[in-house]
Amino acid sequence: MIQISNLVKVYDTGDRALQGVSLTVPRGQVVALIGPSGAGKSTLLRCINRLVTPSSGSITLDSVDLTTLNKKQLRQARTKMGMIFQEYALVEHITVLENVLSGRLGSMRMIPSLLRRYPGGLVEQALKLLREVGLEDQFEKRADALSGGQRQRVGIARALMQEPRLLLVDEPTASLDPKTARIIMRLIINACRERNLPAIINLHDVQLARHFSDRILGLEKGRLVFDGEPGELNDEILTRIYGEEDWHTTLTGAGNSSHGLDSPENPVEHVPLRIEERIDV
Ligand SMILES: Nc1ncnc2c1ncn2[C@@H]1O[C@H](COP(=O)(O)OP(=O)(O)OP(=O)(O)O)[C@@H](O)[C@H]1O
């Protein structure tokens, strides 16, 4: 469980990116974080993994206050936070398998980690994760020989390799086509369901957020202006978060046939990937 209390971040430039954000995400809950550009979504994720130092407030992951840790404790805490990035952040010149294994480097002892000597059990675990994301046949390929969708699958497997207690996901689908985006979201959701893993997913795509998350948080100018179930999102709330727009088409999917998403009242709970989804991307 992650608990955030009255989190404030004021950058040196004076930008007040977060202005007192409080929230609790219990185990197993998948939360979509939405909001306009500059609302503070990335800052919130970066405060949690402490790439950014909060100005005040507290962030507690499984009873450990992340804001008061020294360097060594922080390194340890980070091993329990799996990150998935928009641009994948893979090491291009090494194999898919090595990229997945690298998820474990942070929790290995110094010398084996420097030499990248992974115990046999870890290799089996990485291969199992590659099977889970549908990439078992590609384990020897170099990362730079993969498509965007395949790269994101490696990113997911690498984050899961950490055996995290929390997943932090920053725009996982922004560089992908709509169908691949759905496949990737489904993989993330299924992984969380299976592991009872909480996740905070920063998303620009409101339809994907409504379709795949358990809960939606709306940030605007550093403040939480919505916290509710996907089905509660309506024109009025979207206007509060993003400003005036014809939100009807976004909410109904009208005029956006490429997504063709189901209604949030009938969400995808745990959907196995179809055969073509395992090999297409
Ligand atoms: N390193 C930084 N230094 C100074 N100001 C920053 C820094 N990073 C972000 N900001 C400011 O903080 C505010 C929130 O930015 P943030 O990137 O968290 O928003 P966001 O919701 O993630 O936006 P986007 O959706 O465009 O990525 C903005 O006003 C931004 O200009």
The ligand as a Tripos MOL2 file, in Angstrom:
@<TRIPOS>MOLECULE
LIG
   31    33     1     0     0
SMALL
NO_CHARGES

@<TRIPOS>ATOM
      1 N1         12.7740   20.0410  -13.5260 N.pl3     1 LIG1
      2 C1         11.8650   21.0210  -13.4460 C.ar      1 LIG1
      3 N2         12.2470   22.2680  -13.0910 N.ar      1 LIG1
      4 C2         11.3420   23.2600  -12.9970 C.ar      1 LIG1
      5 N3         10.0330   23.1170  -13.2300 N.ar      1 LIG1
      6 C3          9.6000   21.9090  -13.5930 C.ar      1 LIG1
      7 C4         10.4820   20.7990  -13.7260 C.ar      1 LIG1
      8 N4          9.7730   19.7120  -14.0880 N.ar      1 LIG1
      9 C5          8.4870   20.1360  -14.1830 C.ar      1 LIG1
     10 N5          8.3790   21.4540  -13.8950 N.ar      1 LIG1
     11 C6          7.1530   22.2470  -13.8660 C.3       1 LIG1
     12 O1          6.2500   21.6340  -12.9640 O.3       1 LIG1
     13 C7          4.9170   21.6590  -13.4670 C.3       1 LIG1
     14 C8          4.4030   20.2190  -13.5700 C.3       1 LIG1
     15 O2          5.1590   19.5380  -14.5710 O.3       1 LIG1
     16 P1          4.9980   17.9770  -14.8410 P.3       1 LIG1
     17 O3          6.0250   17.6110  -15.8490 O.co2     1 LIG1
     18 O4          4.9850   17.2460  -13.5540 O.co2     1 LIG1
     19 O5          3.5310   17.9310  -15.4770 O.3       1 LIG1
     20 P2          2.8150   16.7560  -16.2870 P.3       1 LIG1
     21 O6          1.4120   16.7500  -15.8250 O.co2     1 LIG1
     22 O7          3.5920   15.5010  -16.1300 O.co2     1 LIG1
     23 O8          2.9190   17.2800  -17.7680 O.3       1 LIG1
     24 P3          3.0200   16.4340  -19.1340 P.3       1 LIG1
     25 O9          1.7180   15.6940  -19.2460 O.co2     1 LIG1
     26 O10         3.1950   17.4720  -20.1950 O.co2     1 LIG1
     27 O11         4.1990   15.5140  -19.0190 O.co2     1 LIG1
     28 C9          4.9810   22.3900  -14.7950 C.3       1 LIG1
     29 O12         4.6760   23.7320  -14.5520 O.3       1 LIG1
     30 C10         6.4420   22.2550  -15.2180 C.3       1 LIG1
     31 O13         6.8570   23.3460  -16.0010 O.3       1 LIG1
@<TRIPOS>BOND
     1     1     2 1
     2     2     3 ar
     3     2     7 ar
     4     3     4 ar
     5     4     5 ar
     6     5     6 ar
     7     6     7 ar
     8     6    10 ar
     9     7     8 ar
    10     8     9 ar
    11     9    10 ar
    12    10    11 1
    13    11    12 1
    14    11    30 1
    15    12    13 1
    16    13    14 1
    17    13    28 1
    18    14    15 1
    19    15    16 1
    20    16    17 2
    21    16    18 1
    22    16    19 1
    23    19    20 1
    24    20    21 2
    25    20    22 1
    26    20    23 1
    27    23    24 1
    28    24    25 2
    29    24    26 1
    30    24    27 1
    31    28    29 1
    32    28    30 1
    33    30    31 1
@<TRIPOS>SUBSTRUCTURE
     1 LIG1         1 GROUP 0 **** ****
